Amino acid sequence: MINRLFCAAAVVSAALATTASAETIRLVQDEAYAPYMGAENGAPTGIWVDVINEALTRIDAEYDVVIEAVPWSRAVNLVESGQAHGLIGTYVRRDSRPWIGTYSTSPMTEKVSVYCREGVAQEGWTYPDDFGGLTFGNNAGFGTPGDAFFDMVAGGLITLQEAQTTKQNLMKLDRGRIDCYVQEQLAAEMVINENDLKNVVRVLDTSAETAHVGFRGDWQSAEASAFMEAFDAAVQSMLDDGTMDALVAATVGS
């Protein structure tokens, strides 16, 4: 049967009013994390939208799915507070996001790196231990820098300034307003290249993180279980037949 995917930046109500009995599944993503997640003219965009759209065409059942693009910190809050069913693009963060009960099959792995101003970091430094005393930027609500980093922030060893977007943080870094910034390579390099940032240097790689749809732990029903199982199977089939590689290539042009 045909799956219907509704993409909007706000709740879609009129379009869903004719749904007979199936629960509307609300998934939320970041609005400013290109090329993975974004928004254009109020509609969500990016690789993740393409992944979910394709996955729904491979599920032999009918589900009403709404994708919304909002600031990341709000997306996190919407799922944590029970207003949305799934957080798109989350890394596995069991300690800081205990309200996520199920992580979907991961369609992609993101490589995370530390970016600093020229001359700030020394060769051979270990992350995050050797970065004490510096000021880091971070996207609001992102756990990308990792638990050890945030432990140093809590202990006063690293100063943290948060901004809403990757571009805002990298512009601050380029202009010397912060010392370093931790971000996924593809997302960061796109901004660096598009804005010709000359004072930003990738100093080391920290991790490779699998990205998932994180489903709310208290979303418990037969339909929920069926959807999550079918979604995982669809994503796995996309990995197996090369569709995922094609989707990423179509977006990033490689």
C-alpha positions in Angstrom: 0.0 0.0 0.0 1.1 3.6 -0.6 2.8 5.3 2.4 2.1 8.9 2.8 4.9 11.2 4.0 3.9 14.7 5.0 6.8 17.2 5.4 6.1 20.5 7.2 7.8 22.8 9.6 4.7 22.9 11.8 2.0 20.4 12.7 0.0 19.3 9.7 -3.6 18.9 10.9 -6.0 19.3 7.9 -4.1 16.8 5.8 -4.4 14.2 8.5 -8.0 14.7 9.4 -9.2 12.0 7.1 -7.0 9.3 8.7 -9.3 6.6 9.9 -7.5 5.0 12.8 -3.8 4.8 12.3 -1.7 6.9 14.6 0.1 9.9 13.1 3.8 9.3 13.6 5.6 12.6 14.2 9.3 12.6 13.5 11.4 15.7 14.1 14.8 16.8 12.8 17.2 19.7 12.9 16.5 22.6 10.6 20.2 23.7 10.1 22.5 20.6 9.8 23.2 20.4 6.1 23.5 18.1 4.2 21.9 15.7 6.6 19.0 17.8 7.9 17.7 21.2 6.9 14.6 23.3 6.0 13.7 25.2 2.9 10.5 27.4 2.6 9.2 25.7 5.8 9.7 22.2 4.5 12.3 19.7 5.9 15.1 18.9 3.6 18.3 16.8 3.6 19.6 13.3 3.3 17.5 12.1 6.2 14.2 13.2 4.5 15.3 11.2 1.4 16.1 8.2 3.5 12.8 8.2 5.3 10.8 8.9 2.2 12.5 6.0 0.4 12.1 3.7 3.4 8.3 4.3 3.5 8.0 3.2 -0.1 9.4 -0.1 0.9 7.1 -0.8 3.8 4.1 -2.9 2.9 1.7 -1.1 5.2 0.1 2.3 5.5 1.5 4.8 8.0 0.9 8.5 8.3 4.3 10.1 8.9 4.9 13.8 9.6 8.5 15.1 9.4 9.1 18.5 11.0 12.3 20.6 10.9 12.9 22.8 14.0 16.0 24.0 15.9 17.8 20.9 17.3 17.3 21.7 21.0 13.5 22.0 20.3 13.5 18.7 18.4 15.1 17.0 21.4 12.6 18.6 23.7 9.6 17.5 21.6 10.6 13.9 21.8 11.6 14.0 25.4 8.3 15.6 26.4 6.2 13.1 24.5 5.1 15.5 21.7 6.9 13.6 19.0 7.7 9.9 18.4 11.2 10.0 17.0 14.3 12.1 16.9 15.9 12.0 13.5 19.7 11.9 13.2 20.6 11.2 16.8 23.8 9.5 17.9 23.5 6.8 20.5 23.4 8.7 23.8 21.9 6.3 26.4 23.0 8.3 29.4 22.0 11.8 28.3 18.9 10.7 26.4 17.4 7.9 28.5 13.9 8.7 27.1 15.0 7.2 23.8 13.9 3.5 24.0 14.8 2.2 20.5 17.5 3.3 18.1 16.7 2.5 14.5 19.0 0.7 12.1 21.6 3.3 11.2 21.7 4.3 7.5 24.9 6.2 7.8 28.0 6.8 9.9 29.3 10.4 10.5 32.9 11.2 11.2 33.5 13.8 13.9 36.5 16.1 14.1 37.9 19.0 16.1 38.3 22.3 14.3 40.4 25.1 15.8 41.8 28.5 14.8 45.3 28.4 13.2 47.9 27.9 15.9 45.7 27.0 18.8 46.2 23.3 19.0 49.5 21.5 19.0 50.4 18.3 17.1 49.9 15.2 19.1 47.2 16.6 21.4 44.7 14.2 22.9 41.0 15.1 22.8 39.6 16.4 25.0 42.2 16.3 27.8 44.8 18.6 26.1 42.2 21.2 25.2 41.7 22.5 28.7 41.5 26.3 29.1 40.1 26.8 25.7 36.7 28.2 24.6 34.6 25.8 22.4 31.6 26.4 20.3 28.8 23.9 20.0 25.4 23.7 18.3 22.7 24.2 21.0 21.6 20.8 22.3 24.2 18.8 20.4 26.0 16.0 22.2 28.6 15.7 19.4 31.6 16.6 21.5 31.1 13.6 23.8 30.7 12.9 27.5 34.3 13.4 28.4 34.2 16.9 26.9 31.0 17.9 28.8 32.6 16.5 32.0 35.4 19.0 31.4 32.9 21.8 30.8 31.1 20.9 34.0 34.4 21.0 35.9 35.2 24.4 34.5 38.2 23.2 32.5 36.6 24.1 29.1 34.4 27.2 28.4 31.4 26.5 26.2 29.5 28.9 24.0 26.5 27.5 22.1 25.0 28.8 18.9 22.1 27.5 16.8 23.9 26.4 13.6 27.1 25.0 12.2 27.6 28.1 10.2 27.3 30.4 13.2 29.9 28.4 15.1 32.4 28.2 12.3 32.0 31.9 11.6 32.8 32.6 15.2 35.8 30.3 15.0 37.1 32.0 11.9 36.8 35.4 13.5 38.6 34.4 16.6 35.6 34.6 19.0 36.0 30.9 20.0 39.1 28.7 20.0 37.7 25.3 18.8 34.6 23.6 17.6 33.6 19.9 17.4 31.5 18.9 14.4 30.8 16.2 11.8 33.2 16.5 8.9 30.9 16.7 6.0 28.6 19.3 7.7 31.6 21.4 8.7 33.5 21.2 5.5 30.5 22.3 3.4 30.3 25.5 5.5 34.0 26.1 5.4 34.2 25.7 1.6 31.0 27.7 0.9 32.2 30.6 3.0 35.9 30.4 2.2 36.9 30.3 5.8 40.7 30.7 6.0 41.3 30.6 9.7 39.8 27.2 10.5 41.9 24.1 10.7 40.8 20.5 11.2 43.2 19.4 13.9 42.2 15.8 14.7 39.4 13.3 14.3 37.5 12.3 17.5 35.1 9.5 16.6 32.8 7.9 14.0 29.2 8.1 15.1 26.3 6.1 13.8 23.2 8.2 13.2 19.7 6.9 13.9 16.1 7.7 14.4 15.7 7.5 18.1 12.2 6.5 19.1 10.6 7.5 22.4 10.8 4.8 25.0 7.2 5.2 26.1 5.8 4.8 22.6 4.5 1.4 23.2 1.9 -0.2 21.0 1.5 -3.0 18.4 1.6 -0.3 15.7 4.7 1.2 17.1 6.5 -2.1 17.2 5.4 -3.0 13.7 6.5 0.4 12.3 9.9 0.3 13.9 10.5 -3.2 12.7 9.4 -2.4 9.2 11.5 0.8 9.1 14.6 -1.1 10.2 14.1 -3.7 7.5 13.6 -1.0 4.9 16.7 0.8 5.9 18.7 -2.4 5.8 17.5 -3.2 2.3 18.7 0.3 1.2 22.1 -0.4 2.7 22.2 -3.8 1.0 21.2 -2.7 -2.5 23.3 0.5 -2.6 20.5 3.0 -2.4 22.0 4.7 0.6 25.2 5.4 -1.2 23.3 6.8 -4.1 21.2 9.1 -1.9 24.3 10.5 -0.3 26.1 10.9 -3.6 23.1 12.7 -5.1 23.1 15.2 -2.2 26.8 15.9 -1.9 27.8 15.5 -5.5 30.4 12.8 -5.0 
